[in-house]
Amino acid sequence: MTTDTTNSTRKARLDALLLALPGVSARSINGLDAYFVSDKMFACISGKGVGLRLPYATCTELRFARDNVVPFQPSGMASTREWVQIDRADPAGYEQDLPLFQESIDFVRGGPPR
């Protein structure tokens, strides 16, 4: 698969997964395919994975606990404390991360964790 094919497959899988969640919308921002809730971005596709906004403690824990989680650095920009990137060779694997996507949505909305 080419990079373009991989990226379009990743986007199609993430669209199917995330746009089915209540209140989630998608749009492009700064050349990145991004996902929003309450008009706030909680995830976006970048490089070989998807960036996800989560509480700092969760980001730190994920970076140490999982080998497919790296600092989120879209287009080489500096990483921030509340963003990580989850890389998966098979985009279907993002279904396993649904609880993290939901945690991100709750975090961005400012609601209590589930």
N, C-alpha and C positions, 0 to 999 in steps of 0.2 A: 504494500500500500504506500502511496506517496504521502508526503506531509499534508498536502491539501485534502486528500481523501481521508486521512486520519482525522484532521481537524473538522471536516464536515461531518464525519461519523460521530465524533465526540460531541459536536454541537447538536446533532439530531438526537442523540441519546440523552443529553442533558436537557434539551427542550422537552422531550417526552417525560422525563422524570420531574423536572422542576416546575414547568408550566401547569402541571396537574395539581400543584399545591395551591391552596387558597391565597389569593392576593398577589401571586408572583407574576411579574411581567418581564419581558426581555427587550433589550434594545442595544444598539451599538454605541459605545462611548470611547473616544480616542482610539478608534480602530479595533477595539476589543468587544467581543460578544459578552454582554453583561446581563445579570439577573437582578431584579429589584423587588423590594417589598416596601410599601409605604413610601415610594419614591426614593428609597435609599438602596444603594448597591450592597448586596451581600455575597455575590459570587461573580466570577468572570473567567472566561477561557483565555489562557495565555500559555504559550510554549507547548510543553508536553502534558499539560494538565489543566486543572481548574483552581483558581485562587478562591479562598474562602475566608470571610471575616468572622472571627471568633474571639471570645475573651482571651486576654493575654495568657492566663494560666493554662487554658486549653491548648493554645498554640504551642506553648513551651512543652507541655506534656506530649502532644502529638509528634513534635520534632524528635523527641527522644524515644518514643515508643514505636514509631513506624518508620520503616525504611523508604516508603514512598511519599513522605511528607518533607517538603523543603521550604525554605523561606520564599515568599512570593515576591518576585522581582519582574514585573511586566516590562518588557522592552529594556531590560537592564537597569531599571530604576531601583533606588534603594528600597530595601524591605522595611516594613513597619511591624510593630509588635503585635498588632491585631489581625495580621493576615498570614496565611500559610498557603502553600500550593500542594495539592494532592495529584500526583502523577500516576496514571494507570495506562498500561499498554493496551488493554482492552476496555474501551469506553463503557461496556456493559457493567463493568465492575463498580461504577459509581453508584449503582443501586445499593451496594453494601454501605455506602457513606450517607444514606438518607438521614439517619439520626444526626449526623454532623450538619447536613444542610438545614435541617429543622432547627438545630441549636443556633445556627448562624442567623436564620430568619428571626427567631425569638430575640437574639442578642441585638440585632439591628433595629428591631421594633422597639427595643427597650423594655420588653416584658420580662417577667420572671422566668427563670429556666424551668423546663419541664421536668 
